[in-house]
Amino acid sequence: MSETIGSGPVLAADGTPLKRSLQRSLRLQKLRALLLIAPLLAFILITFIAPIADMLFRSVENEIVSETLPQTVKLLDADGPSAPIVPGNETFSALYVDLYVAVKNKEHTRLGSRLNYEQTGVSSLFRKSGRRVRRLDVEIYKNQFLDVDPAWGEVTTWLTLMEDAKVHKALPQTMWAFSAWLDDVIEDGDKPEEEKLEDYIFVALYNDLSAVSDKAVSRDLINKTASAVGGFETVDFKSAFAKFDKDWHNEDVWKTLRVYSPPYTEGYFLNAVDLQKEFEGYSVRPENERIYGTLFMRTLFMSLIITGCAILLGYPIAWLMSNRPMREANLLMIMVLLPFWTSLLVRTSAWKVMLQQQGVINDTLVWLNIIDEAGRLVLINNQFGTIVAMTHILLPFMVLPLYSVMRTIPVSYTRAAKSLGATNWTAFWRVYFPLSVPGIGAGSILVFILSIGYYITPEIVGGTSGTFISNRIAYHISSSLNWGLAAALGSILLLVVLLLYWVYDRIVGIDNVKLGG
Amino acid sequence: MANTAEERAFVEFERVQKSYDGETLVVKDLNLSMPKGEFLTMLGPSGSGKTTCLMMLAGFETATHGDIRLDGKEINNIPPHKRGIGMVFQNYALFPHMTVNENLAFPLEIRKLGKADREAKVRRALEMVQMGEFGARRIAQLSGGQQQRIALARALVFDPSLVLMDEPLGALDKQLREHMQFEIKRIADDLDITVVYVTHDQTEALTMSDRVAVFDDGRIQQLAPPDQLYEEPENSFVAQFIGENNTLEGVVQEIRDGLALVRLDNGEVIDTTPVNVSEVGERTKVSIRPERVEFDKERLGSEAHTLKAEVLEFIYMGDIFRTRLRVAGNEDFIVKTRNAVNQTRLEPGQQIEIGWLPEDCRALDA
């Protein structure tokens, strides 16, 4: 026994440190526990956490520009701050190569709609230019290269060049353009050697060779050609693009391209809080475009009202349930749960029937002569309708936690208060109510968080003034397809909920929240 | 006589009945009157109606029929908070969201006492239960025994004239319970308050009370001081319920000179004191306390009837010996003897003769 008293780690009977031998003996148990939850863990990871993480990532992801127009973006990035906004012919020439490949892969419209979120008109600009890029005659490049060396016309020449890493380094645009062509050919199931090289590859080759004079590649073919390109006849891409659409000489288009060329952007988040990222920096959106701030505030405000209504309506019921004999309590419980067993859509549609201007409530009021035919109340497609319907739908989420907390408050507390001289009201307010606060807290958190992200009900009965931020998110997901903005709005919503949760924890304490027992 | 008794009565139940479902009576015809300053215990098995009586007195249940009077005033229709009765609940019912001080100040605040008054009273109450340093604690930080003391202090802090206690020691361990019994008794005597105490623990009832009301089946079976209750039970329920008891069954053969001759079912005859048997031929249960049984012939009178007995088991319990015998067909006949010098230790299988004084042997209802 004496060795355990001495300083140093406590040893087990076999001389290993006790901590390690304890860990070893617990490892099997831990492993078994982990095995038990493994299926659920995997399920949640795959179906819940991963999609959410992916969705959140989309709020900053912006690789589409640099993936669709890699060569252009490279040149734009290399531009100094003093460079003209609308670039020179060299960049337009690269843009031609990019756009030609994008059109072949049918990617230019996607990019167009992406950039259209930032600047209207870009979508049609890309669509229009896409059609015309294919028709632009650039055969002279190919012809001139073949004049220098006919080997340029052989696909095998290109395939050998592809294998040389140094060539890749020296002629990046060319190699990219050629491999795009090659991929396309292979995808069609054709033999590359039997296909005709397309003209745009030679535009890329010209761009590469004319950009820097000293290529330092130990290949005669390239060195010979590089010294010849200086005298080449070229196409004026800048004016050609202007002919496609004069917007290509518009500074705004190029500002947008430059702002959104990096692979990650904070633009979506700025949009989500009514700011915008411009070439010159951040700025507040014009007043008529600011909607999200209002929408967030409205969502929070209405959720608060709904939570308040649920407390007011739910508290007495929960109290009754926990203070009546079992049989009555069960009946009440069934009535509370009944809405749970009915489809959400049915309940919401029922409210539509009840509240509309030709609906049950208005008809009854008219029939009772309380209002006249002209004065039918507008109860739906506004905030009132959303609040009424959502309070009804979320009420069980308030009642159940309240009930489970109230059930644990022994009747002897109120009795004790009364025996000490408290009236019914004092006994309730000073003793019963404080003890039921954890239930209110749990119910409020539940209802508030549920309502802040509610979608179906506001969509159906909310009209335009009673919709929530989630309806806007849904719109961006399914209609405008601006998933990045939807993801940014969703992230902000998530952040707000977490923040509220934190605040609540500071004020009430999560330990005080009880869902039962 | 009747008039003075009524004048002195502080708490009075008169023909009180209580039914929850309208079909069965939980309390049947309760009559009880207790003077000021008395410590009265309602003792009985669970479901005997004792707690219901307490709740009716506190005002949490209404009597279905009959009058309850406090200090001469009918209180049937007075709400609990106006009765001014202190109460200690079974699980203390201390408010968990308040500190000890706040719990104690609660009744004083409601009575709109000034801050200084309040603090003085709270301090005095805490000192009374020897919990002076615990005022700032939360209830959850107190042990069961400490909570019990605080509950007691809270029930007394507003100087009620009557205090009700509903099994206040039920949740404590044995040692603490015994200690608290004396503590409560001491405080009740010091303050000269009237206490109605409900328990199912007979030791508690016997050690603390001035009088004990034994409840069964919604009625008071006997209302008497503890010694009388133990030594002179009025019926076989009380005899069985209070303390340990040996029962022999038989038929009354003869009643004369304040003695009843009972022929037991095996034919043997014994002398008994008739309590509630009056006719010859009536069936009876004869009750003898284990410590009043003698097997030393010299200490019994010469004409005393004796019974044959066989020793079945001898249990050494430290301060006493407990011997189980077979007597007149009853195999659970217990004899207790003090562990004194020269005390006989019986052996299992031994045949002995036992006897007792007729006044210790009571012929009760069958």
Interface residues (C-beta under 8 A of the other chain):
Chain A: P410 S412 Y413 R415 A416 A417 K418 S419 L420 G421 A422 T423 N424 T426 A427 R430 V431 P434 L435
Chain B: A58 G59 F60 P79 P80 H81 K82 R83 G84 I85 G86 M87 F89 Q90 N91 A93 L94 F95 P96 H97 F106 P107 I110 R111 R154 A155 F158 L164
